[in-house]
């Protein structure tokens, strides 16, 4: 007896027809096998790995398992029951993919915190700078108006020399306050206190390890050459080159890179300004975007192994 719905027969119907007294588990009974008109399983279509999936498999160390899984796929039908070997390989690959994806999330979340810290520090410094500038602008406006009125009164009362002196004083004070405003535009610093950022890994700084988790897969991803690359440069090299080209990375000195990475040695007094914080924010965004590309490759790998 064969029961079919739209060309598909359930495993329950097949088992009942072959052995009526056989006990079938409900979970198995719900599975369906797509059948051809002749009753044979539909052969699985050939599937190939994308360049990103190939890279992800190599980073996770499961390329051999993936090749075996795809070889099994060519000899079994779509929807057929998984063999013990195929099930074991799928579980292993899924475990690796989930571990790699969680590692990406861990690094991305860490960068989110570092971005929030840098944005908050930059906003605080900019607020203090604008407050000082407002005081200078207000003072300049007031002194110019007060001394100008006083000079006008002297001219009207036939005291031109006194009026001229007052105008000279107003001009001198205005020049001084304007110079202070220009200097204030480049001011605003604070002590580095936010903790070392992910840029330390990008710059490969030799710093004391103070974190419990080492993002091995992410670091390998940064040190790998993107698929279909024409210049054979790693992602780390591409990041640094783009920063140099955009004039964000202005020096390769160790101390400057440490300040960019927000590294504060024990007992150190390194400081950061608005410009440095802005550069760090841009670099962290670029790093986060690059790291999250691994998620797309892991998804490609997972889809390629499904049936």
C-alpha positions as CSV (number, residue, x, y, z in Angstrom):
1,X,0.0,0.0,0.0
2,X,1.4,3.4,-0.9
3,X,-0.1,6.7,0.3
4,X,1.0,9.8,-1.7
5,X,0.5,13.5,-1.5
6,X,1.6,15.4,-4.5
7,X,4.1,12.7,-5.6
8,X,5.5,12.2,-2.1
9,X,5.0,9.1,0.2
10,X,5.6,9.3,3.9
11,X,8.0,6.9,5.6
12,X,5.1,5.8,7.8
13,X,3.2,4.5,4.7
14,X,6.3,2.7,3.3
15,X,7.0,1.0,6.6
16,X,3.4,-0.1,7.1
17,X,3.3,-1.6,3.6
18,X,6.5,-3.5,4.1
19,X,5.9,-4.6,7.7
20,X,2.4,-3.8,9.2
21,X,3.4,-4.8,12.7
22,X,6.5,-2.6,12.8
23,X,6.5,0.2,15.4
24,X,7.3,3.6,13.9
25,X,8.5,6.6,16.1
26,X,6.3,9.7,15.6
27,X,9.4,11.8,14.8
28,X,10.4,9.4,12.0
29,X,6.9,9.1,10.7
30,X,6.7,12.8,10.0
31,X,9.7,12.7,7.6
32,X,9.0,12.6,3.9
33,X,11.1,11.3,1.0
34,X,10.7,13.0,-2.4
35,X,10.1,10.2,-5.0
36,X,10.4,10.0,-8.7
37,X,7.6,8.5,-10.8
38,X,9.3,5.1,-10.6
39,X,9.4,5.2,-6.8
40,X,13.2,5.9,-6.6
41,X,14.6,8.7,-4.5
42,X,15.3,11.9,-6.4
43,X,19.1,12.2,-6.8
44,X,20.6,15.2,-5.2
45,X,21.8,18.0,-7.5
46,X,25.5,18.8,-7.6
47,X,26.5,21.5,-5.2
48,X,29.7,23.5,-5.2
49,X,31.3,25.6,-2.5
50,X,31.6,29.3,-3.0
51,X,35.1,30.9,-2.6
52,X,34.0,32.3,0.7
53,X,32.7,28.9,1.9
54,X,36.1,27.3,0.9
55,X,38.0,29.9,3.0
56,X,35.6,29.4,5.9
57,X,36.1,25.6,5.8
58,X,39.9,26.1,5.8
59,X,39.8,28.5,8.7
60,X,37.6,26.1,10.7
61,X,39.7,23.1,9.7
62,X,36.8,21.1,8.3
63,X,37.7,21.0,4.6
64,X,38.2,17.2,4.7
65,X,34.8,16.7,6.4
66,X,33.1,19.0,3.9
67,X,34.5,17.1,0.9
68,X,33.4,13.8,2.4
69,X,29.9,15.2,3.1
70,X,29.5,16.4,-0.5
71,X,30.7,13.1,-1.8
72,X,28.0,11.3,0.3
73,X,25.5,13.8,-1.1
74,X,26.1,12.7,-4.6
75,X,25.2,9.1,-3.8
76,X,22.1,9.7,-1.7
77,X,18.8,11.1,-2.6
78,X,17.3,14.4,-1.4
79,X,15.4,13.8,1.8
80,X,16.8,10.3,2.4
81,X,17.6,9.2,5.9
82,X,21.0,10.4,7.1
83,X,23.6,7.7,7.7
84,X,25.5,7.6,10.9
85,X,28.6,8.9,9.1
86,X,26.8,11.8,7.5
87,X,25.0,12.8,10.7
88,X,28.3,12.7,12.6
89,X,30.0,15.0,10.0
90,X,27.0,17.4,10.0
91,X,27.1,17.7,13.7
92,X,30.8,18.4,13.7
93,X,30.6,21.0,10.9
94,X,27.6,22.7,12.6
95,X,29.6,22.8,15.9
96,X,32.5,24.5,14.1
97,X,30.4,26.9,12.2
98,X,28.5,28.0,15.4
99,X,31.7,28.4,17.3
100,X,33.2,30.6,14.5
101,X,30.0,32.7,14.3
102,X,29.9,33.2,18.1
103,X,33.6,34.3,18.0
104,X,32.7,36.9,15.4
105,X,29.9,38.1,17.6
106,X,32.2,38.3,20.6
107,X,34.7,40.4,18.7
108,X,32.0,42.6,17.1
109,X,30.4,43.2,20.5
110,X,33.7,44.1,22.0
111,X,34.3,46.7,19.2
112,X,30.8,48.0,19.8
113,X,31.8,48.7,23.4
114,X,35.0,50.4,22.3
115,X,33.2,52.5,19.8
116,X,30.7,53.6,22.5
117,X,33.6,54.5,24.8
118,X,35.4,56.5,22.1
119,X,32.3,58.3,21.0
120,X,31.4,59.3,24.6
121,X,35.0,60.6,25.2
122,X,35.0,62.5,21.9
123,X,31.6,64.0,22.7
124,X,32.7,65.1,26.2
125,X,35.9,66.8,24.9
126,X,34.0,68.5,22.1
127,X,31.4,69.8,24.6
128,X,34.1,71.2,26.8
129,X,35.8,72.8,23.9
130,X,32.6,74.4,22.6
131,X,31.9,75.8,26.0
132,X,35.2,77.5,26.2
133,X,34.8,78.9,22.7
134,X,31.4,80.3,23.6
135,X,33.0,82.1,26.5
136,X,35.7,83.6,24.3
137,X,33.2,84.6,21.6
138,X,30.9,86.2,24.1
139,X,33.8,88.0,25.8
140,X,35.0,89.4,22.5
141,X,31.6,90.6,21.5
142,X,31.1,92.3,24.9
143,X,34.5,94.0,25.0
144,X,34.1,95.2,21.4
145,X,30.7,96.7,22.1
146,X,31.6,98.3,25.5
147,X,34.8,99.9,24.3
148,X,33.2,100.9,21.0
149,X,30.5,102.8,22.8
150,X,33.0,104.4,25.2
151,X,35.1,105.5,22.2
152,X,32.1,106.9,20.4
153,X,31.3,109.0,23.5
154,X,34.8,110.4,23.6
155,X,34.7,111.3,19.9
156,X,31.3,113.1,20.4
157,X,32.7,115.1,23.4
158,X,35.7,116.3,21.4
159,X,38.2,113.8,23.0
160,X,39.5,112.1,19.8
161,X,42.8,111.0,21.4
162,X,41.0,109.1,24.1
163,X,38.5,107.7,21.7
164,X,41.3,106.5,19.4
165,X,43.1,104.8,22.4
166,X,39.9,103.0,23.4
167,X,39.5,101.7,19.8
168,X,43.1,100.5,19.8
169,X,42.5,98.7,23.1
170,X,39.3,97.1,21.8
171,X,41.2,95.9,18.7
172,X,44.1,94.5,20.7
173,X,41.8,92.7,23.1
174,X,39.8,91.3,20.2
175,X,42.9,90.1,18.5
176,X,44.0,88.4,21.7
177,X,40.6,86.7,22.2
178,X,40.5,85.6,18.6
179,X,44.0,84.0,18.9
180,X,42.8,82.2,22.0
181,X,39.8,80.9,20.1
182,X,42.0,79.6,17.3
183,X,44.2,77.8,19.9
184,X,41.1,76.4,21.6
185,X,40.0,74.8,18.4
186,X,43.0,72.4,18.7
187,X,42.7,71.8,22.4
188,X,40.9,69.2,24.5
189,X,42.7,66.2,25.8
190,X,42.1,63.5,28.4
191,X,44.0,60.6,29.9
192,X,43.7,57.3,28.1
193,X,41.5,55.2,30.4
194,X,39.2,53.1,28.2
195,X,41.3,49.9,27.9
196,X,43.1,48.5,25.0
197,X,41.0,48.2,21.8
198,X,40.9,45.6,19.0
199,X,43.2,47.8,17.0
200,X,46.0,46.3,19.1
201,X,45.4,43.0,17.2
202,X,45.2,44.7,13.9
203,X,48.6,46.5,14.4
204,X,50.0,43.3,16.0
205,X,51.3,45.2,19.0
206,X,53.4,43.1,21.4
207,X,51.3,43.9,24.5
208,X,50.6,41.9,27.7
209,X,47.6,39.6,27.3
210,X,44.9,40.6,29.7
211,X,41.8,38.9,28.1
212,X,40.6,35.4,28.8
213,X,39.5,34.7,25.2
214,X,41.8,34.7,22.2
215,X,39.8,35.1,18.9
216,X,41.9,32.6,17.0
217,X,39.5,32.2,14.0
218,X,39.0,36.0,13.6
219,X,42.8,36.6,13.7
220,X,43.3,33.9,11.1
221,X,40.6,35.6,9.0
222,X,42.4,38.9,9.2
223,X,45.7,37.3,8.2
224,X,44.1,35.5,5.2
225,X,43.9,36.8,1.6
226,X,40.3,37.4,0.5
227,X,39.0,35.0,-2.2
228,X,39.5,36.2,-5.8
229,X,42.1,38.7,-4.6
230,X,44.3,40.1,-7.4
231,X,47.0,41.6,-5.2
232,X,47.6,38.7,-2.8
233,X,47.3,41.0,0.3
234,X,45.8,40.0,3.6
235,X,42.8,41.8,5.1
236,X,45.1,43.2,7.7
237,X,47.4,44.7,5.1
238,X,44.4,46.1,3.1
239,X,43.0,47.8,6.3
240,X,46.3,49.4,7.1
241,X,46.9,50.5,3.4
242,X,43.4,52.1,3.3
243,X,44.1,54.0,6.5
244,X,47.4,55.3,5.1
245,X,45.8,56.3,1.8
246,X,43.0,58.2,3.7
247,X,45.7,59.8,5.9
248,X,44.2,58.4,9.0
249,X,47.3,56.5,9.9
250,X,50.0,59.1,9.9
251,X,52.8,57.2,11.6
252,X,54.0,53.7,12.2
253,X,55.8,54.4,15.4
254,X,55.1,52.0,18.2
255,X,54.1,54.8,20.7
256,X,51.6,56.3,18.2
257,X,50.1,52.9,17.4
258,X,49.7,52.2,21.1
259,X,47.9,55.5,21.6
260,X,45.6,54.7,18.6
261,X,44.9,51.3,20.2
262,X,44.2,53.1,23.6
263,X,46.9,51.1,25.3
264,X,48.0,52.7,28.6
265,X,51.1,51.1,30.1
266,X,51.1,50.7,33.9
267,X,51.9,54.0,35.4
268,X,51.7,55.7,32.0
269,X,50.4,59.2,31.4
270,X,49.5,59.0,27.7
271,X,46.7,61.3,26.6
272,X,44.3,61.4,23.7
273,X,42.7,64.3,21.9
274,X,39.6,64.8,19.7
275,X,41.5,64.1,16.5
276,X,43.0,60.8,17.8
277,X,39.6,59.7,19.0
278,X,38.0,60.4,15.6
279,X,40.7,58.4,13.9
280,X,40.2,55.5,16.3
281,X,36.5,55.5,15.7
282,X,37.0,55.3,11.9
283,X,39.5,52.5,12.3
284,X,37.3,50.5,14.7
285,X,34.3,50.8,12.3
286,X,36.5,49.5,9.4
287,X,37.8,46.6,11.5
288,X,34.3,45.6,12.7
289,X,33.0,45.6,9.1
290,X,35.9,43.4,8.0
291,X,35.5,40.9,10.8
292,X,31.8,40.6,10.2
293,X,32.4,39.5,6.6
294,X,33.4,36.1,8.1
295,X,29.7,35.6,9.1
296,X,28.7,35.7,5.4
297,X,31.3,33.0,4.6
298,X,30.1,30.8,7.5
299,X,26.6,31.1,6.2
300,X,27.7,30.1,2.7
301,X,29.5,27.1,4.2
302,X,26.4,26.1,6.2
303,X,24.1,26.4,3.2
304,X,26.4,24.3,1.0
305,X,26.2,21.4,3.3
306,X,22.4,21.4,3.7
307,X,20.0,19.1,1.7
